[in-house]
């Protein structure tokens, strides 16, 4: 009898784990993708500051700028440069 109860509890436990992964899998995937884009943005901002220093271009290296550059790419860099210039 105990084996049947243990088997039933194991099936319920596996079912709950599968349900939790289904519910939270997509948001976690988006979070990892956003973090990866932010890292790419940090690298792009670092390169912009290094090479842009020769011609007078530069942006602050922070999380907001990194996410904007990581998600939008080159248009994000242009957007931030325009915002810096006009504000």
Legacy VTK file of the C-alpha trace (Angstrom):
# vtk DataFile Version 3.0
C-alpha trace
ASCII
DATASET POLYDATA
POINTS 87 float
0.000 0.000 0.000
2.819 2.398 0.810
4.369 1.807 -2.608
1.133 2.865 -4.300
0.947 6.042 -2.211
4.623 6.842 -2.894
4.104 6.290 -6.625
1.013 8.508 -6.606
2.901 11.276 -4.789
5.802 10.977 -7.250
3.417 11.366 -10.196
1.804 14.424 -8.575
5.253 15.905 -7.824
6.455 15.457 -11.406
3.179 16.922 -12.678
3.612 20.001 -10.470
7.193 20.498 -11.662
6.071 20.272 -15.298
3.259 22.755 -14.596
5.612 25.230 -12.924
8.075 25.015 -15.830
5.220 25.584 -18.303
3.949 28.630 -16.384
7.300 30.297 -15.659
9.362 29.012 -18.605
8.548 31.776 -21.061
9.095 34.740 -18.675
12.416 33.263 -17.544
13.439 32.832 -21.190
12.574 36.489 -21.862
14.544 37.549 -18.783
17.644 35.666 -19.960
17.274 37.148 -23.446
17.017 40.663 -21.979
20.115 40.033 -19.843
22.030 38.797 -22.888
20.952 41.874 -24.859
22.116 44.084 -21.977
25.546 42.434 -22.032
25.760 43.015 -25.794
24.701 46.626 -25.158
27.458 47.085 -22.571
30.035 45.822 -25.056
28.666 48.100 -27.787
28.718 51.110 -25.459
32.278 50.323 -24.426
33.347 50.128 -28.068
31.469 53.351 -28.863
33.174 55.171 -26.004
36.592 53.845 -27.014
36.373 54.585 -30.727
33.983 57.536 -30.403
36.437 59.301 -28.126
38.552 60.067 -31.168
35.719 62.072 -32.765
33.980 63.358 -29.662
31.134 60.848 -29.314
30.374 59.087 -26.072
27.530 57.741 -23.979
27.311 56.770 -20.353
27.690 53.067 -19.686
24.715 52.157 -17.490
21.916 49.570 -17.423
19.337 51.741 -19.186
21.631 52.627 -22.080
22.855 49.034 -22.333
19.317 47.640 -22.567
18.286 50.263 -25.137
21.357 49.547 -27.280
21.054 45.786 -26.784
17.388 45.667 -27.789
17.333 48.319 -30.525
20.862 47.953 -31.888
22.269 50.767 -34.034
18.994 52.762 -33.994
19.212 52.629 -30.192
22.678 54.180 -30.290
21.444 56.917 -32.626
18.406 57.509 -30.388
20.562 57.874 -27.277
23.013 60.172 -29.049
20.129 62.371 -30.237
18.604 62.446 -26.758
21.970 63.395 -25.280
22.424 66.146 -27.840
18.952 67.688 -27.502
18.501 67.268 -23.764
LINES 1 88
87 0 1 2 3 4 5 6 7 8 9 10 11 12 13 14 15 16 17 18 19 20 21 22 23 24 25 26 27 28 29 30 31 32 33 34 35 36 37 38 39 40 41 42 43 44 45 46 47 48 49 50 51 52 53 54 55 56 57 58 59 60 61 62 63 64 65 66 67 68 69 70 71 72 73 74 75 76 77 78 79 80 81 82 83 84 85 86
